[in-house]
Amino acid sequence: MCGRYVLEVDAQGLLRSYAAHPAKDVDWDPVFSIAPRTKAPVVREHYDEDSGEIVRTLEFARWGFKPAWAKEKGPQPINARFETAHTNGMFRAGFASSRAVVPMTGYYEWVEMDDGKQPYFVHAKEQGTLLHAAGLTTAEQSGDGGWDVTFTIITREARDAAGDVHDRMPAFLDEELMGEWLAPGKLEKDKREQLHGALDDVSEKIAGSLVTHPVDRAVNNVRKVDRSDPSLIDPVELG
């Protein structure tokens, strides 16, 4: 699974990297511990009503998928299983027409040790490189007439570095597939299956390029951790 992740790139860097426009004022500094139920940047595309052209936007969404039809106290899954994301009743509509990219530069996983949980940081070989996690979004109207957007991260069977510490990992896109993934419009069943297969191939290849290292257990305390502290992802030696 992916229960916490890191995004070391600021708003301007994200806008440049994705050639995106800010949906609203996007104020984002590097964060080294993004937790469920908090807001984080996502990249989406839509058709502009006036020009009819495709517009790519960077916006904030809350991590925890909550469709408009879901009960207020119902589950808000942070992850969607790759194997069923395109067919599952909760995620099928999102896979068909509300796909997004969740930018990250790595994510944490934990290993149960005799003396507690040991966190590991999984990332690209060149640390700080953007990874494009496949995400799904949904939105419901808020009290002020706007929209509350929520998202989930698609996870797949872990391979290589991630598999050393956990059995699930985010499904990552490459630059080529990202354009197809973000393309607006509703996909029918055959197109969903084709995109699902492409994501399988690409994400497995990217998984093989990732590396991992143990980090300080300070990251374990989600309430007290300093989210702006870059030392959270520094490697440590285990005794």
CORJOQUI-V333720 format. One record per residue. N is the residue number from 1. RES is the residue in one letter. PHI is phi in whole degrees, -180 to 180 (999 if undefined). PSI is psi in degrees with one decimal (999 if undefined). D_LAST is the distance of its C-alpha to the last C-alpha in whole Angstrom. Layout:
((N,RES,PHI,PSI,D_LAST) (N,RES,PHI,PSI,D_LAST))
//
This chain:
((1,M,999,176.3,26) (2,C,-127,106.9,26) (3,G,-106,-16.4,25) (4,R,-159,143.9,25) (5,Y,-143,176.3,25) (6,V,-125,140.9,25) (7,L,-135,102.0,29) (8,E,-87,2.5,28) (9,V,-104,135.6,32) (10,D,-83,178.9,35) (11,A,-60,-45.6,38) (12,Q,-64,-38.3,40) (13,G,-65,-38.5,37) (14,L,-68,-43.5,38) (15,L,-60,-40.7,41) (16,R,-69,-45.6,42) (17,S,-63,-37.1,39) (18,Y,-101,2.9,41) (19,A,48,49.7,44) (20,A,-112,162.0,45) (21,H,-106,144.5,47) (22,P,-71,127.7,46) (23,A,-65,-38.3,47) (24,K,-141,-165.2,47) (25,D,-66,117.6,46) (26,V,-108,106.7,42) (27,D,-110,106.7,40) (28,W,-142,125.1,36) (29,D,-110,160.6,33) (30,P,-52,135.8,30) (31,V,-127,133.6,28) (32,F,-109,11.4,24) (33,S,-161,90.3,24) (34,I,-95,121.2,28) (35,A,-109,159.3,28) (36,P,-55,150.5,31) (37,R,75,1.3,34) (38,T,-101,164.0,34) (39,K,-91,142.0,36) (40,A,-149,161.5,35) (41,P,-70,141.5,37) (42,V,-134,155.8,38) (43,V,-112,130.5,41) (44,R,-137,165.9,44) (45,E,-129,148.7,47) (46,H,-152,164.7,51) (47,Y,-85,128.2,54) (48,D,-71,128.8,56) (49,E,-64,-31.9,59) (50,D,-83,-48.8,61) (51,S,-92,-21.5,60) (52,G,77,3.7,59) (53,E,-88,158.7,56) (54,I,-79,130.5,53) (55,V,-118,130.0,51) (56,R,-100,128.1,47) (57,T,-124,151.7,45) (58,L,-109,126.1,42) (59,E,-147,171.5,42) (60,F,-97,142.6,40) (61,A,-142,156.2,39) (62,R,-92,135.6,38) (63,W,-81,108.1,35) (64,G,144,102.6,36) (65,F,-69,120.3,39) (66,K,-136,91.7,42) (67,P,-62,155.8,45) (68,A,-61,-29.0,49) (69,W,-84,-8.8,50) (70,A,-74,148.5,46) (71,K,-66,149.0,47) (72,E,-57,-39.7,45) (73,K,-101,16.3,43) (74,G,-77,176.0,42) (75,P,-65,145.0,39) (76,Q,-128,79.0,38) (77,P,-64,134.2,35) (78,I,-85,-19.3,33) (79,N,-130,148.0,33) (80,A,-121,129.5,35) (81,R,-67,126.6,35) (82,F,-54,-40.6,36) (83,E,-59,-29.5,38) (84,T,-127,6.5,40) (85,A,-60,-30.8,40) (86,H,-88,-6.0,43) (87,T,-125,-21.0,45) (88,N,-62,139.1,44) (89,G,-59,-35.8,46) (90,M,-73,-35.8,44) (91,F,-105,-11.9,43) (92,R,-58,-43.9,46) (93,A,-65,-38.7,48) (94,G,-65,-41.0,45) (95,F,-65,-34.1,44) (96,A,-73,-35.7,48) (97,S,-147,1.9,48) (98,S,-135,50.6,46) (99,R,-82,152.5,43) (100,A,-147,167.0,41) (101,V,-109,132.9,38) (102,V,-106,104.0,35) (103,P,-70,137.7,33) (104,M,-154,159.8,29) (105,T,-113,6.9,27) (106,G,160,174.5,24) (107,Y,-149,161.6,23) (108,Y,-101,145.6,20) (109,E,-137,160.3,19) (110,W,-124,145.9,17) (111,V,-118,130.6,15) (112,E,-76,120.1,15) (113,M,-112,171.5,12) (114,D,-61,-31.3,12) (115,D,-107,18.4,12) (116,G,127,-172.5,13) (117,K,-87,129.5,14) (118,Q,-103,119.3,12) (119,P,-81,147.8,14) (120,Y,-128,149.5,15) (121,F,-111,124.1,17) (122,V,-108,131.4,20) (123,H,-159,174.4,23) (124,A,-69,158.8,25) (125,K,-57,-39.9,24) (126,E,-91,98.2,26) (127,Q,-59,137.4,24) (128,G,100,-8.5,27) (129,T,-69,135.2,29) (130,L,-68,135.8,31) (131,L,-114,138.9,31) (132,H,-107,93.2,34) (133,A,-77,136.6,33) (134,A,-74,125.0,36) (135,G,-130,163.9,37) (136,L,-125,143.3,40) (137,T,-123,161.7,42) (138,T,-149,159.0,44) (139,A,-142,147.0,46) (140,E,-136,150.9,49) (141,Q,-70,136.8,51) (142,S,-93,172.1,50) (143,G,-63,-26.0,52) (144,D,-90,9.7,53) (145,G,90,-5.0,55) (146,G,-87,-159.7,51) (147,W,-129,134.9,49) (148,D,-98,114.6,45) (149,V,-100,132.6,43) (150,T,-123,160.4,40) (151,F,-143,160.8,38) (152,T,-132,154.7,36) (153,I,-105,128.5,33) (154,I,-75,130.6,34) (155,T,-121,149.3,31) (156,R,-130,174.6,31) (157,E,-58,132.1,29) (158,A,-75,148.1,26) (159,R,-133,148.5,26) (160,D,55,-123.5,23) (161,A,-55,-47.0,21) (162,A,-64,-36.5,21) (163,G,-67,-15.2,22) (164,D,-68,-26.9,18) (165,V,-123,-14.2,17) (166,H,-161,156.8,21) (167,D,-91,-3.2,24) (168,R,-130,155.1,26) (169,M,-154,160.9,26) (170,P,-63,149.4,29) (171,A,-90,116.9,32) (172,F,-101,147.7,33) (173,L,-102,151.9,36) (174,D,-97,177.1,37) (175,E,-61,-39.2,39) (176,E,-67,-48.6,42) (177,L,-72,-24.2,42) (178,M,-59,-39.4,41) (179,G,-62,-42.7,45) (180,E,-68,-38.7,46) (181,W,-64,-40.0,43) (182,L,-84,-15.1,44) (183,A,-54,127.1,48) (184,P,-73,164.3,50) (185,G,111,153.7,53) (186,K,-87,130.7,52) (187,L,-93,131.5,51) (188,E,-78,173.3,53) (189,K,-54,-46.3,51) (190,D,-65,-36.8,52) (191,K,-71,-35.7,50) (192,R,-62,-42.6,47) (193,E,-66,-38.3,47) (194,Q,-64,-44.6,47) (195,L,-66,-37.9,44) (196,H,-61,-43.7,42) (197,G,-65,-40.2,42) (198,A,-64,-40.3,42) (199,L,-63,-37.7,39) (200,D,-58,-50.6,37) (201,D,-64,-48.5,38) (202,V,-68,-44.3,36) (203,S,-66,-32.8,33) (204,E,-68,-39.1,32) (205,K,-64,-44.3,33) (206,I,-66,-37.2,31) (207,A,-56,-36.6,28) (208,G,-70,-11.2,27) (209,S,-99,-2.7,27) (210,L,-85,156.2,24) (211,V,-129,167.4,20) (212,T,-145,152.7,17) (213,H,-152,152.5,14) (214,P,-72,148.7,11) (215,V,-129,171.7,12) (216,D,-64,145.3,12) (217,R,-73,-0.9,13) (218,A,-59,-26.8,16) (219,V,-70,-15.6,18) (220,N,-66,-32.3,18) (221,N,-88,93.3,21) (222,V,-65,-25.9,24) (223,R,-82,-33.3,26) (224,K,-103,-12.2,25) (225,V,-65,142.0,23) (226,D,-82,104.2,25) (227,R,-65,-18.3,26) (228,S,-95,4.1,27) (229,D,-87,108.3,23) (230,P,-67,-18.0,22) (231,S,-70,-10.4,19) (232,L,-61,-27.0,18) (233,I,-103,6.8,18) (234,D,-69,140.8,16) (235,P,-69,146.5,13) (236,V,-127,159.0,10) (237,E,-96,133.4,6) (238,L,-91,135.7,4) (239,G,-76,999,0))
//
